């Protein structure tokens, strides 16, 4: 994540573990630094997460492959599924 890059609020339908490898990441209630781990339960929205001025590198582990490319965002019409692997494809 580049300096001050923001990951918007979203959710996954799988368990997710985020490990901060380098830099720091503001996750709202605390700032994670290298070596810190954040766990998210299925269906629970998280974010925004903001990489602080020097940027941040993270490693994410999902409980299965689907979690790595399908996200859920809250819209005025309700929660919508978004397959990020389809972005940019015709």
PyMOL Python script that loads the backbone (N, CA, C, O; Angstrom):
from pymol import cmd

cmd.read_pdbstr("""\
ATOM      1  N   UNK A   1       0.854  -1.165   0.000  1.00  0.00           N
ATOM      2  CA  UNK A   1       0.000   0.000   0.000  1.00  0.00           C
ATOM      3  C   UNK A   1       0.896   1.222   0.000  1.00  0.00           C
ATOM      4  O   UNK A   1       1.778   1.353   0.849  1.00  0.00           O
ATOM      5  N   UNK A   2       0.670   2.121  -0.955  1.00  0.00           N
ATOM      6  CA  UNK A   2       1.460   3.332  -1.029  1.00  0.00           C
ATOM      7  C   UNK A   2       1.179   4.268   0.135  1.00  0.00           C
ATOM      8  O   UNK A   2       0.251   4.035   0.908  1.00  0.00           O
ATOM      9  N   UNK A   3       1.968   5.320   0.265  1.00  0.00           N
ATOM     10  CA  UNK A   3       1.755   6.286   1.340  1.00  0.00           C
ATOM     11  C   UNK A   3       0.325   6.822   1.355  1.00  0.00           C
ATOM     12  O   UNK A   3      -0.202   7.268   0.336  1.00  0.00           O
ATOM     13  N   UNK A   4      -0.286   6.767   2.532  1.00  0.00           N
ATOM     14  CA  UNK A   4      -1.647   7.269   2.779  1.00  0.00           C
ATOM     15  C   UNK A   4      -2.728   6.570   1.958  1.00  0.00           C
ATOM     16  O   UNK A   4      -3.848   7.074   1.868  1.00  0.00           O
ATOM     17  N   UNK A   5      -2.421   5.430   1.365  1.00  0.00           N
ATOM     18  CA  UNK A   5      -3.397   4.671   0.587  1.00  0.00           C
ATOM     19  C   UNK A   5      -4.502   4.173   1.520  1.00  0.00           C
ATOM     20  O   UNK A   5      -4.223   3.740   2.637  1.00  0.00           O
ATOM     21  N   UNK A   6      -5.745   4.235   1.066  1.00  0.00           N
ATOM     22  CA  UNK A   6      -6.886   3.832   1.890  1.00  0.00           C
ATOM     23  C   UNK A   6      -7.584   2.626   1.294  1.00  0.00           C
ATOM     24  O   UNK A   6      -7.961   2.630   0.122  1.00  0.00           O
ATOM     25  N   UNK A   7      -7.754   1.596   2.107  1.00  0.00           N
ATOM     26  CA  UNK A   7      -8.550   0.423   1.754  1.00  0.00           C
ATOM     27  C   UNK A   7      -9.956   0.695   2.274  1.00  0.00           C
ATOM     28  O   UNK A   7     -10.145   0.781   3.488  1.00  0.00           O
ATOM     29  N   UNK A   8     -10.956   0.836   1.389  1.00  0.00           N
ATOM     30  CA  UNK A   8     -12.305   1.172   1.856  1.00  0.00           C
ATOM     31  C   UNK A   8     -12.946   0.037   2.654  1.00  0.00           C
ATOM     32  O   UNK A   8     -12.504  -1.110   2.597  1.00  0.00           O
ATOM     33  N   UNK A   9     -13.979   0.377   3.385  1.00  0.00           N
ATOM     34  CA  UNK A   9     -14.712  -0.602   4.183  1.00  0.00           C
ATOM     35  C   UNK A   9     -15.319  -1.678   3.285  1.00  0.00           C
ATOM     36  O   UNK A   9     -15.936  -1.374   2.264  1.00  0.00           O
ATOM     37  N   UNK A  10     -15.135  -2.943   3.681  1.00  0.00           N
ATOM     38  CA  UNK A  10     -15.712  -4.075   2.955  1.00  0.00           C
ATOM     39  C   UNK A  10     -15.653  -5.314   3.844  1.00  0.00           C
ATOM     40  O   UNK A  10     -15.119  -5.260   4.952  1.00  0.00           O
ATOM     41  N   UNK A  11     -16.198  -6.425   3.362  1.00  0.00           N
ATOM     42  CA  UNK A  11     -16.227  -7.673   4.119  1.00  0.00           C
ATOM     43  C   UNK A  11     -15.940  -8.841   3.180  1.00  0.00           C
ATOM     44  O   UNK A  11     -15.993  -8.704   1.958  1.00  0.00           O
ATOM     45  N   UNK A  12     -15.638  -9.983   3.775  1.00  0.00           N
ATOM     46  CA  UNK A  12     -15.473 -11.244   3.042  1.00  0.00           C
ATOM     47  C   UNK A  12     -16.349 -12.281   3.720  1.00  0.00           C
ATOM     48  O   UNK A  12     -16.690 -12.127   4.893  1.00  0.00           O
ATOM     49  N   UNK A  13     -16.721 -13.335   3.003  1.00  0.00           N
ATOM     50  CA  UNK A  13     -17.525 -14.389   3.619  1.00  0.00           C
ATOM     51  C   UNK A  13     -16.641 -15.529   4.140  1.00  0.00           C
ATOM     52  O   UNK A  13     -17.110 -16.654   4.315  1.00  0.00           O
ATOM     53  N   UNK A  14     -15.384 -15.234   4.381  1.00  0.00           N
ATOM     54  CA  UNK A  14     -14.408 -16.202   4.883  1.00  0.00           C
ATOM     55  C   UNK A  14     -13.580 -15.544   5.983  1.00  0.00           C
ATOM     56  O   UNK A  14     -13.534 -14.318   6.092  1.00  0.00           O
ATOM     57  N   UNK A  15     -12.928 -16.371   6.792  1.00  0.00           N
ATOM     58  CA  UNK A  15     -11.975 -15.845   7.772  1.00  0.00           C
ATOM     59  C   UNK A  15     -10.815 -15.197   7.034  1.00  0.00           C
ATOM     60  O   UNK A  15     -10.418 -15.649   5.960  1.00  0.00           O
ATOM     61  N   UNK A  16     -10.272 -14.130   7.622  1.00  0.00           N
ATOM     62  CA  UNK A  16      -9.150 -13.422   7.004  1.00  0.00           C
ATOM     63  C   UNK A  16      -8.157 -13.027   8.092  1.00  0.00           C
ATOM     64  O   UNK A  16      -8.528 -12.547   9.162  1.00  0.00           O
ATOM     65  N   UNK A  17      -6.892 -13.245   7.780  1.00  0.00           N
ATOM     66  CA  UNK A  17      -5.808 -12.828   8.659  1.00  0.00           C
ATOM     67  C   UNK A  17      -4.916 -11.874   7.877  1.00  0.00           C
ATOM     68  O   UNK A  17      -4.495 -12.196   6.766  1.00  0.00           O
ATOM     69  N   UNK A  18      -4.626 -10.721   8.431  1.00  0.00           N
ATOM     70  CA  UNK A  18      -3.729  -9.742   7.803  1.00  0.00           C
ATOM     71  C   UNK A  18      -2.506  -9.621   8.701  1.00  0.00           C
ATOM     72  O   UNK A  18      -2.634  -9.410   9.907  1.00  0.00           O
ATOM     73  N   UNK A  19      -1.324  -9.756   8.113  1.00  0.00           N
ATOM     74  CA  UNK A  19      -0.066  -9.616   8.832  1.00  0.00           C
ATOM     75  C   UNK A  19       0.659  -8.413   8.248  1.00  0.00           C
ATOM     76  O   UNK A  19       0.849  -8.335   7.034  1.00  0.00           O
ATOM     77  N   UNK A  20       1.062  -7.483   9.088  1.00  0.00           N
ATOM     78  CA  UNK A  20       1.825  -6.333   8.631  1.00  0.00           C
ATOM     79  C   UNK A  20       3.285  -6.764   8.513  1.00  0.00           C
ATOM     80  O   UNK A  20       3.898  -7.197   9.489  1.00  0.00           O
ATOM     81  N   UNK A  21       3.829  -6.639   7.311  1.00  0.00           N
ATOM     82  CA  UNK A  21       5.200  -7.052   7.026  1.00  0.00           C
ATOM     83  C   UNK A  21       6.155  -5.870   7.176  1.00  0.00           C
ATOM     84  O   UNK A  21       7.259  -6.019   7.699  1.00  0.00           O
ATOM     85  N   UNK A  22       5.726  -4.699   6.715  1.00  0.00           N
ATOM     86  CA  UNK A  22       6.593  -3.517   6.735  1.00  0.00           C
ATOM     87  C   UNK A  22       5.721  -2.277   6.835  1.00  0.00           C
ATOM     88  O   UNK A  22       4.628  -2.249   6.270  1.00  0.00           O
ATOM     89  N   UNK A  23       6.174  -1.264   7.533  1.00  0.00           N
ATOM     90  CA  UNK A  23       5.428  -0.020   7.678  1.00  0.00           C
ATOM     91  C   UNK A  23       4.380  -0.131   8.767  1.00  0.00           C
ATOM     92  O   UNK A  23       4.447  -1.016   9.619  1.00  0.00           O
ATOM     93  N   UNK A  24       3.411   0.772   8.736  1.00  0.00           N
ATOM     94  CA  UNK A  24       2.332   0.771   9.718  1.00  0.00           C
ATOM     95  C   UNK A  24       0.999   0.996   9.018  1.00  0.00           C
ATOM     96  O   UNK A  24       0.940   1.568   7.929  1.00  0.00           O
ATOM     97  N   UNK A  25      -0.077   0.534   9.667  1.00  0.00           N
ATOM     98  CA  UNK A  25      -1.410   0.587   9.084  1.00  0.00           C
ATOM     99  C   UNK A  25      -2.402   1.019  10.150  1.00  0.00           C
ATOM    100  O   UNK A  25      -2.542   0.356  11.178  1.00  0.00           O
ATOM    101  N   UNK A  26      -3.090   2.124   9.910  1.00  0.00           N
ATOM    102  CA  UNK A  26      -4.112   2.618  10.827  1.00  0.00           C
ATOM    103  C   UNK A  26      -5.407   1.875  10.525  1.00  0.00           C
ATOM    104  O   UNK A  26      -5.968   2.020   9.439  1.00  0.00           O
ATOM    105  N   UNK A  27      -5.889   1.074  11.488  1.00  0.00           N
ATOM    106  CA  UNK A  27      -7.106   0.286  11.281  1.00  0.00           C
ATOM    107  C   UNK A  27      -8.294   0.852  12.071  1.00  0.00           C
ATOM    108  O   UNK A  27      -9.301   0.171  12.261  1.00  0.00           O
ATOM    109  N   UNK A  28      -8.167   2.084  12.522  1.00  0.00           N
ATOM    110  CA  UNK A  28      -9.277   2.744  13.206  1.00  0.00           C
ATOM    111  C   UNK A  28      -9.090   2.819  14.703  1.00  0.00           C
ATOM    112  O   UNK A  28      -8.928   3.907  15.256  1.00  0.00           O
ATOM    113  N   UNK A  29      -9.110   1.671  15.369  1.00  0.00           N
ATOM    114  CA  UNK A  29      -8.974   1.684  16.825  1.00  0.00           C
ATOM    115  C   UNK A  29      -7.533   1.535  17.294  1.00  0.00           C
ATOM    116  O   UNK A  29      -7.253   1.646  18.487  1.00  0.00           O
ATOM    117  N   UNK A  30      -6.613   1.283  16.359  1.00  0.00           N
ATOM    118  CA  UNK A  30      -5.190   1.179  16.686  1.00  0.00           C
ATOM    119  C   UNK A  30      -4.360   1.246  15.411  1.00  0.00           C
ATOM    120  O   UNK A  30      -4.887   1.165  14.301  1.00  0.00           O
ATOM    121  N   UNK A  31      -3.069   1.394  15.592  1.00  0.00           N
ATOM    122  CA  UNK A  31      -2.135   1.402  14.468  1.00  0.00           C
ATOM    123  C   UNK A  31      -1.301   0.136  14.554  1.00  0.00           C
ATOM    124  O   UNK A  31      -0.623  -0.111  15.551  1.00  0.00           O
ATOM    125  N   UNK A  32      -1.360  -0.671  13.483  1.00  0.00           N
ATOM    126  CA  UNK A  32      -0.596  -1.915  13.443  1.00  0.00           C
ATOM    127  C   UNK A  32       0.789  -1.632  12.888  1.00  0.00           C
ATOM    128  O   UNK A  32       0.956  -0.804  11.993  1.00  0.00           O
ATOM    129  N   UNK A  33       1.786  -2.334  13.432  1.00  0.00           N
ATOM    130  CA  UNK A  33       3.154  -2.194  12.943  1.00  0.00           C
ATOM    131  C   UNK A  33       3.674  -3.559  12.518  1.00  0.00           C
ATOM    132  O   UNK A  33       2.992  -4.569  12.686  1.00  0.00           O
ATOM    133  N   UNK A  34       4.869  -3.586  11.972  1.00  0.00           N
ATOM    134  CA  UNK A  34       5.471  -4.819  11.470  1.00  0.00           C
ATOM    135  C   UNK A  34       5.360  -5.941  12.499  1.00  0.00           C
ATOM    136  O   UNK A  34       5.754  -5.786  13.655  1.00  0.00           O
ATOM    137  N   UNK A  35       4.815  -7.077  12.055  1.00  0.00           N
ATOM    138  CA  UNK A  35       4.639  -8.245  12.920  1.00  0.00           C
ATOM    139  C   UNK A  35       3.263  -8.363  13.534  1.00  0.00           C
ATOM    140  O   UNK A  35       2.911  -9.429  14.038  1.00  0.00           O
ATOM    141  N   UNK A  36       2.470  -7.302  13.510  1.00  0.00           N
ATOM    142  CA  UNK A  36       1.119  -7.359  14.077  1.00  0.00           C
ATOM    143  C   UNK A  36       0.183  -8.128  13.144  1.00  0.00           C
ATOM    144  O   UNK A  36       0.356  -8.127  11.925  1.00  0.00           O
ATOM    145  N   UNK A  37      -0.805  -8.781  13.743  1.00  0.00           N
ATOM    146  CA  UNK A  37      -1.775  -9.601  13.011  1.00  0.00           C
ATOM    147  C   UNK A  37      -3.178  -9.102  13.334  1.00  0.00           C
ATOM    148  O   UNK A  37      -3.482  -8.770  14.480  1.00  0.00           O
ATOM    149  N   UNK A  38      -4.026  -9.054  12.312  1.00  0.00           N
ATOM    150  CA  UNK A  38      -5.423  -8.666  12.483  1.00  0.00           C
ATOM    151  C   UNK A  38      -6.282  -9.783  11.914  1.00  0.00           C
ATOM    152  O   UNK A  38      -6.069 -10.213  10.780  1.00  0.00           O
ATOM    153  N   UNK A  39      -7.251 -10.257  12.690  1.00  0.00           N
ATOM    154  CA  UNK A  39      -8.150 -11.331  12.251  1.00  0.00           C
ATOM    155  C   UNK A  39      -9.542 -10.748  12.057  1.00  0.00           C
ATOM    156  O   UNK A  39     -10.005  -9.950  12.871  1.00  0.00           O
ATOM    157  N   UNK A  40     -10.210 -11.150  10.972  1.00  0.00           N
ATOM    158  CA  UNK A  40     -11.579 -10.715  10.709  1.00  0.00           C
ATOM    159  C   UNK A  40     -12.452 -11.945  10.498  1.00  0.00           C
ATOM    160  O   UNK A  40     -12.087 -12.859   9.758  1.00  0.00           O
ATOM    161  N   UNK A  41     -13.592 -11.959  11.145  1.00  0.00           N
ATOM    162  CA  UNK A  41     -14.560 -13.053  11.017  1.00  0.00           C
ATOM    163  C   UNK A  41     -15.344 -12.925   9.712  1.00  0.00           C
ATOM    164  O   UNK A  41     -15.447 -11.826   9.168  1.00  0.00           O
ATOM    165  N   UNK A  42     -15.893 -14.016   9.204  1.00  0.00           N
ATOM    166  CA  UNK A  42     -16.705 -13.951   7.980  1.00  0.00           C
ATOM    167  C   UNK A  42     -17.891 -13.002   8.142  1.00  0.00           C
ATOM    168  O   UNK A  42     -18.571 -13.001   9.168  1.00  0.00           O
ATOM    169  N   UNK A  43     -18.126 -12.190   7.100  1.00  0.00           N
ATOM    170  CA  UNK A  43     -19.284 -11.309   7.071  1.00  0.00           C
ATOM    171  C   UNK A  43     -19.152 -10.023   7.865  1.00  0.00           C
ATOM    172  O   UNK A  43     -20.056  -9.189   7.827  1.00  0.00           O
ATOM    173  N   UNK A  44     -18.050  -9.836   8.586  1.00  0.00           N
ATOM    174  CA  UNK A  44     -17.861  -8.633   9.383  1.00  0.00           C
ATOM    175  C   UNK A  44     -17.088  -7.600   8.552  1.00  0.00           C
ATOM    176  O   UNK A  44     -15.967  -7.862   8.115  1.00  0.00           O
ATOM    177  N   UNK A  45     -17.690  -6.436   8.340  1.00  0.00           N
ATOM    178  CA  UNK A  45     -17.032  -5.382   7.557  1.00  0.00           C
ATOM    179  C   UNK A  45     -15.877  -4.788   8.359  1.00  0.00           C
ATOM    180  O   UNK A  45     -15.961  -4.640   9.578  1.00  0.00           O
ATOM    181  N   UNK A  46     -14.810  -4.455   7.661  1.00  0.00           N
ATOM    182  CA  UNK A  46     -13.672  -3.784   8.272  1.00  0.00           C
ATOM    183  C   UNK A  46     -13.202  -2.671   7.347  1.00  0.00           C
ATOM    184  O   UNK A  46     -13.489  -2.681   6.150  1.00  0.00           O
ATOM    185  N   UNK A  47     -12.484  -1.721   7.909  1.00  0.00           N
ATOM    186  CA  UNK A  47     -11.998  -0.586   7.149  1.00  0.00           C
ATOM    187  C   UNK A  47     -12.810   0.645   7.489  1.00  0.00           C
ATOM    188  O   UNK A  47     -13.825   0.546   8.178  1.00  0.00           O
ATOM    189  N   UNK A  48     -12.389   1.777   7.029  1.00  0.00           N
ATOM    190  CA  UNK A  48     -11.222   1.903   6.163  1.00  0.00           C
ATOM    191  C   UNK A  48      -9.925   1.641   6.921  1.00  0.00           C
ATOM    192  O   UNK A  48      -9.820   1.919   8.116  1.00  0.00           O
ATOM    193  N   UNK A  49      -8.949   1.105   6.211  1.00  0.00           N
ATOM    194  CA  UNK A  49      -7.593   0.933   6.718  1.00  0.00           C
ATOM    195  C   UNK A  49      -6.714   1.889   5.923  1.00  0.00           C
ATOM    196  O   UNK A  49      -6.803   1.954   4.697  1.00  0.00           O
ATOM    197  N   UNK A  50      -5.873   2.624   6.623  1.00  0.00           N
ATOM    198  CA  UNK A  50      -5.064   3.660   5.975  1.00  0.00           C
ATOM    199  C   UNK A  50      -3.586   3.404   6.231  1.00  0.00           C
ATOM    200  O   UNK A  50      -3.148   3.325   7.379  1.00  0.00           O
ATOM    201  N   UNK A  51      -2.820   3.275   5.150  1.00  0.00           N
ATOM    202  CA  UNK A  51      -1.374   3.155   5.265  1.00  0.00           C
ATOM    203  C   UNK A  51      -0.838   4.532   5.652  1.00  0.00           C
ATOM    204  O   UNK A  51      -1.119   5.527   4.984  1.00  0.00           O
ATOM    205  N   UNK A  52      -0.073   4.580   6.725  1.00  0.00           N
ATOM    206  CA  UNK A  52       0.452   5.873   7.169  1.00  0.00           C
ATOM    207  C   UNK A  52       1.524   6.372   6.202  1.00  0.00           C
ATOM    208  O   UNK A  52       1.887   5.650   5.273  1.00  0.00           O
ATOM    209  N   UNK A  53       2.041   7.587   6.394  1.00  0.00           N
ATOM    210  CA  UNK A  53       2.843   8.249   5.365  1.00  0.00           C
ATOM    211  C   UNK A  53       3.961   7.450   4.703  1.00  0.00           C
ATOM    212  O   UNK A  53       4.272   7.710   3.541  1.00  0.00           O
ATOM    213  N   UNK A  54       4.575   6.497   5.386  1.00  0.00           N
ATOM    214  CA  UNK A  54       5.646   5.735   4.727  1.00  0.00           C
ATOM    215  C   UNK A  54       5.117   4.552   3.914  1.00  0.00           C
ATOM    216  O   UNK A  54       5.899   3.870   3.252  1.00  0.00           O
ATOM    217  N   UNK A  55       3.818   4.298   3.952  1.00  0.00           N
ATOM    218  CA  UNK A  55       3.241   3.162   3.236  1.00  0.00           C
ATOM    219  C   UNK A  55       3.277   1.904   4.089  1.00  0.00           C
ATOM    220  O   UNK A  55       3.728   1.933   5.234  1.00  0.00           O
ATOM    221  N   UNK A  56       2.807   0.819   3.534  1.00  0.00           N
ATOM    222  CA  UNK A  56       2.667  -0.409   4.309  1.00  0.00           C
ATOM    223  C   UNK A  56       2.649  -1.618   3.372  1.00  0.00           C
ATOM    224  O   UNK A  56       2.092  -1.557   2.276  1.00  0.00           O
ATOM    225  N   UNK A  57       3.259  -2.704   3.810  1.00  0.00           N
ATOM    226  CA  UNK A  57       3.182  -3.979   3.097  1.00  0.00           C
ATOM    227  C   UNK A  57       2.514  -4.975   4.023  1.00  0.00           C
ATOM    228  O   UNK A  57       2.920  -5.130   5.175  1.00  0.00           O
ATOM    229  N   UNK A  58       1.479  -5.659   3.517  1.00  0.00           N
ATOM    230  CA  UNK A  58       0.788  -6.655   4.323  1.00  0.00           C
ATOM    231  C   UNK A  58       0.724  -7.979   3.562  1.00  0.00           C
ATOM    232  O   UNK A  58       0.932  -8.034   2.350  1.00  0.00           O
ATOM    233  N   UNK A  59       0.434  -9.030   4.302  1.00  0.00           N
ATOM    234  CA  UNK A  59       0.232 -10.361   3.743  1.00  0.00           C
ATOM    235  C   UNK A  59      -1.095 -10.841   4.290  1.00  0.00           C
ATOM    236  O   UNK A  59      -1.302 -10.831   5.504  1.00  0.00           O
ATOM    237  N   UNK A  60      -2.010 -11.266   3.410  1.00  0.00           N
ATOM    238  CA  UNK A  60      -3.321 -11.721   3.854  1.00  0.00           C
ATOM    239  C   UNK A  60      -3.492 -13.202   3.583  1.00  0.00           C
ATOM    240  O   UNK A  60      -3.068 -13.719   2.550  1.00  0.00           O
ATOM    241  N   UNK A  61      -4.124 -13.872   4.535  1.00  0.00           N
ATOM    242  CA  UNK A  61      -4.446 -15.291   4.415  1.00  0.00           C
ATOM    243  C   UNK A  61      -5.956 -15.427   4.573  1.00  0.00           C
ATOM    244  O   UNK A  61      -6.527 -14.936   5.547  1.00  0.00           O
ATOM    245  N   UNK A  62      -6.603 -16.089   3.621  1.00  0.00           N
ATOM    246  CA  UNK A  62      -8.036 -16.347   3.676  1.00  0.00           C
ATOM    247  C   UNK A  62      -8.268 -17.832   3.921  1.00  0.00           C
ATOM    248  O   UNK A  62      -7.434 -18.664   3.565  1.00  0.00           O
ATOM    249  N   UNK A  63      -9.411 -18.163   4.533  1.00  0.00           N
ATOM    250  CA  UNK A  63      -9.686 -19.560   4.864  1.00  0.00           C
ATOM    251  C   UNK A  63      -9.968 -20.419   3.637  1.00  0.00           C
ATOM    252  O   UNK A  63      -9.987 -21.646   3.734  1.00  0.00           O
ATOM    253  N   UNK A  64     -10.187 -19.793   2.489  1.00  0.00           N
ATOM    254  CA  UNK A  64     -10.225 -20.520   1.218  1.00  0.00           C
ATOM    255  C   UNK A  64     -10.033 -19.518   0.081  1.00  0.00           C
ATOM    256  O   UNK A  64     -10.028 -18.308   0.307  1.00  0.00           O
ATOM    257  N   UNK A  65      -9.877 -20.023  -1.132  1.00  0.00           N
ATOM    258  CA  UNK A  65      -9.559 -19.182  -2.280  1.00  0.00           C
ATOM    259  C   UNK A  65     -10.618 -18.119  -2.565  1.00  0.00           C
ATOM    260  O   UNK A  65     -10.270 -16.993  -2.920  1.00  0.00           O
ATOM    261  N   UNK A  66     -11.883 -18.446  -2.420  1.00  0.00           N
ATOM    262  CA  UNK A  66     -12.959 -17.494  -2.724  1.00  0.00           C
ATOM    263  C   UNK A  66     -12.792 -16.194  -1.939  1.00  0.00           C
ATOM    264  O   UNK A  66     -13.058 -15.113  -2.464  1.00  0.00           O
ATOM    265  N   UNK A  67     -12.362 -16.293  -0.716  1.00  0.00           N
ATOM    266  CA  UNK A  67     -12.194 -15.102   0.113  1.00  0.00           C
ATOM    267  C   UNK A  67     -11.172 -14.129  -0.421  1.00  0.00           C
ATOM    268  O   UNK A  67     -11.221 -12.942  -0.101  1.00  0.00           O
ATOM    269  N   UNK A  68     -10.241 -14.611  -1.234  1.00  0.00           N
ATOM    270  CA  UNK A  68      -9.181 -13.732  -1.736  1.00  0.00           C
ATOM    271  C   UNK A  68      -9.636 -12.857  -2.898  1.00  0.00           C
ATOM    272  O   UNK A  68      -8.940 -11.905  -3.251  1.00  0.00           O
ATOM    273  N   UNK A  69     -10.778 -13.154  -3.498  1.00  0.00           N
ATOM    274  CA  UNK A  69     -11.203 -12.338  -4.639  1.00  0.00           C
ATOM    275  C   UNK A  69     -12.654 -11.885  -4.591  1.00  0.00           C
ATOM    276  O   UNK A  69     -13.062 -11.087  -5.434  1.00  0.00           O
ATOM    277  N   UNK A  70     -13.446 -12.360  -3.643  1.00  0.00           N
ATOM    278  CA  UNK A  70     -14.836 -11.912  -3.530  1.00  0.00           C
ATOM    279  C   UNK A  70     -14.970 -11.071  -2.263  1.00  0.00           C
ATOM    280  O   UNK A  70     -14.688 -11.533  -1.157  1.00  0.00           O
ATOM    281  N   UNK A  71     -15.406  -9.829  -2.452  1.00  0.00           N
ATOM    282  CA  UNK A  71     -15.647  -8.943  -1.323  1.00  0.00           C
ATOM    283  C   UNK A  71     -17.105  -8.512  -1.328  1.00  0.00           C
ATOM    284  O   UNK A  71     -17.809  -8.648  -2.329  1.00  0.00           O
ATOM    285  N   UNK A  72     -17.536  -7.994  -0.200  1.00  0.00           N
ATOM    286  CA  UNK A  72     -18.894  -7.489  -0.055  1.00  0.00           C
ATOM    287  C   UNK A  72     -18.811  -6.049   0.404  1.00  0.00           C
ATOM    288  O   UNK A  72     -18.088  -5.731   1.349  1.00  0.00           O
ATOM    289  N   UNK A  73     -19.549  -5.179  -0.264  1.00  0.00           N
ATOM    290  CA  UNK A  73     -19.595  -3.766   0.099  1.00  0.00           C
ATOM    291  C   UNK A  73     -21.027  -3.389   0.433  1.00  0.00           C
ATOM    292  O   UNK A  73     -21.974  -3.902  -0.164  1.00  0.00           O
ATOM    293  N   UNK A  74     -21.175  -2.485   1.395  1.00  0.00           N
ATOM    294  CA  UNK A  74     -22.501  -2.012   1.768  1.00  0.00           C
ATOM    295  C   UNK A  74     -22.875  -0.838   0.868  1.00  0.00           C
ATOM    296  O   UNK A  74     -22.130   0.135   0.752  1.00  0.00           O
ATOM    297  N   UNK A  75     -24.037  -0.946   0.235  1.00  0.00           N
ATOM    298  CA  UNK A  75     -24.549   0.091  -0.649  1.00  0.00           C
ATOM    299  C   UNK A  75     -25.891   0.566  -0.099  1.00  0.00           C
ATOM    300  O   UNK A  75     -26.429  -0.065   0.810  1.00  0.00           O
ATOM    301  N   UNK A  76     -26.442   1.651  -0.621  1.00  0.00           N
ATOM    302  CA  UNK A  76     -27.769   2.093  -0.171  1.00  0.00           C
ATOM    303  C   UNK A  76     -28.840   1.012  -0.358  1.00  0.00           C
ATOM    304  O   UNK A  76     -29.836   0.997   0.365  1.00  0.00           O
ATOM    305  N   UNK A  77     -28.637   0.112  -1.321  1.00  0.00           N
ATOM    306  CA  UNK A  77     -29.609  -0.953  -1.576  1.00  0.00           C
ATOM    307  C   UNK A  77     -29.359  -2.192  -0.718  1.00  0.00           C
ATOM    308  O   UNK A  77     -30.154  -3.131  -0.755  1.00  0.00           O
ATOM    309  N   UNK A  78     -28.285  -2.212   0.045  1.00  0.00           N
ATOM    310  CA  UNK A  78     -27.925  -3.376   0.866  1.00  0.00           C
ATOM    311  C   UNK A  78     -26.519  -3.845   0.532  1.00  0.00           C
ATOM    312  O   UNK A  78     -25.789  -3.172  -0.195  1.00  0.00           O
ATOM    313  N   UNK A  79     -26.144  -4.991   1.059  1.00  0.00           N
ATOM    314  CA  UNK A  79     -24.804  -5.540   0.835  1.00  0.00           C
ATOM    315  C   UNK A  79     -24.724  -6.153  -0.557  1.00  0.00           C
ATOM    316  O   UNK A  79     -25.591  -6.934  -0.948  1.00  0.00           O
ATOM    317  N   UNK A  80     -23.674  -5.797  -1.308  1.00  0.00           N
ATOM    318  CA  UNK A  80     -23.497  -6.277  -2.676  1.00  0.00           C
ATOM    319  C   UNK A  80     -22.189  -7.044  -2.795  1.00  0.00           C
ATOM    320  O   UNK A  80     -21.184  -6.668  -2.191  1.00  0.00           O
ATOM    321  N   UNK A  81     -22.203  -8.122  -3.574  1.00  0.00           N
ATOM    322  CA  UNK A  81     -21.009  -8.923  -3.821  1.00  0.00           C
ATOM    323  C   UNK A  81     -20.209  -8.310  -4.963  1.00  0.00           C
ATOM    324  O   UNK A  81     -20.778  -7.879  -5.965  1.00  0.00           O
ATOM    325  N   UNK A  82     -18.896  -8.273  -4.811  1.00  0.00           N
ATOM    326  CA  UNK A  82     -18.007  -7.729  -5.828  1.00  0.00           C
ATOM    327  C   UNK A  82     -16.858  -8.715  -6.024  1.00  0.00           C
ATOM    328  O   UNK A  82     -16.104  -8.985  -5.090  1.00  0.00           O
ATOM    329  N   UNK A  83     -16.725  -9.249  -7.228  1.00  0.00           N
ATOM    330  CA  UNK A  83     -15.635 -10.176  -7.531  1.00  0.00           C
ATOM    331  C   UNK A  83     -14.475  -9.359  -8.081  1.00  0.00           C
ATOM    332  O   UNK A  83     -14.499  -8.944  -9.239  1.00  0.00           O
ATOM    333  N   UNK A  84     -13.464  -9.126  -7.257  1.00  0.00           N
ATOM    334  CA  UNK A  84     -12.347  -8.267  -7.665  1.00  0.00           C
ATOM    335  C   UNK A  84     -11.482  -8.922  -8.750  1.00  0.00           C
ATOM    336  O   UNK A  84     -10.740  -8.220  -9.437  1.00  0.00           O
ATOM    337  N   UNK A  85     -11.557 -10.234  -8.918  1.00  0.00           N
ATOM    338  CA  UNK A  85     -10.776 -10.878  -9.975  1.00  0.00           C
ATOM    339  C   UNK A  85     -11.340 -10.563 -11.351  1.00  0.00           C
ATOM    340  O   UNK A  85     -10.650 -10.762 -12.352  1.00  0.00           O
ATOM    341  N   UNK A  86     -12.575 -10.077 -11.430  1.00  0.00           N
ATOM    342  CA  UNK A  86     -13.193  -9.763 -12.721  1.00  0.00           C
ATOM    343  C   UNK A  86     -12.916  -8.326 -13.157  1.00  0.00           C
ATOM    344  O   UNK A  86     -13.276  -7.952 -14.274  1.00  0.00           O
ATOM    345  N   UNK A  87     -12.295  -7.519 -12.320  1.00  0.00           N
ATOM    346  CA  UNK A  87     -12.046  -6.119 -12.669  1.00  0.00           C
ATOM    347  C   UNK A  87     -11.123  -6.029 -13.872  1.00  0.00           C
ATOM    348  O   UNK A  87     -10.106  -6.718 -13.951  1.00  0.00           O
ATOM    349  N   UNK A  88     -11.489  -5.181 -14.790  1.00  0.00           N
ATOM    350  CA  UNK A  88     -10.660  -4.943 -15.962  1.00  0.00           C
ATOM    351  C   UNK A  88     -10.828  -5.980 -17.065  1.00  0.00           C
ATOM    352  O   UNK A  88     -10.175  -5.881 -18.103  1.00  0.00           O
ATOM    353  N   UNK A  89     -11.693  -6.975 -16.860  1.00  0.00           N
ATOM    354  CA  UNK A  89     -11.929  -7.980 -17.902  1.00  0.00           C
ATOM    355  C   UNK A  89     -13.153  -7.617 -18.710  1.00  0.00           C
ATOM    356  O   UNK A  89     -14.116  -7.068 -18.175  1.00  0.00           O
ATOM    357  N   UNK A  90     -13.124  -7.917 -19.983  1.00  0.00           N
ATOM    358  CA  UNK A  90     -14.253  -7.609 -20.856  1.00  0.00           C
ATOM    359  C   UNK A  90     -15.365  -8.618 -20.693  1.00  0.00           C
ATOM    360  O   UNK A  90     -16.398  -8.511 -21.355  1.00  0.00           O
TER     361      UNK A  90
END
""", "prot")
cmd.dss("prot")
cmd.show_as("cartoon", "prot")
cmd.util.cbc("prot")
cmd.orient("prot")
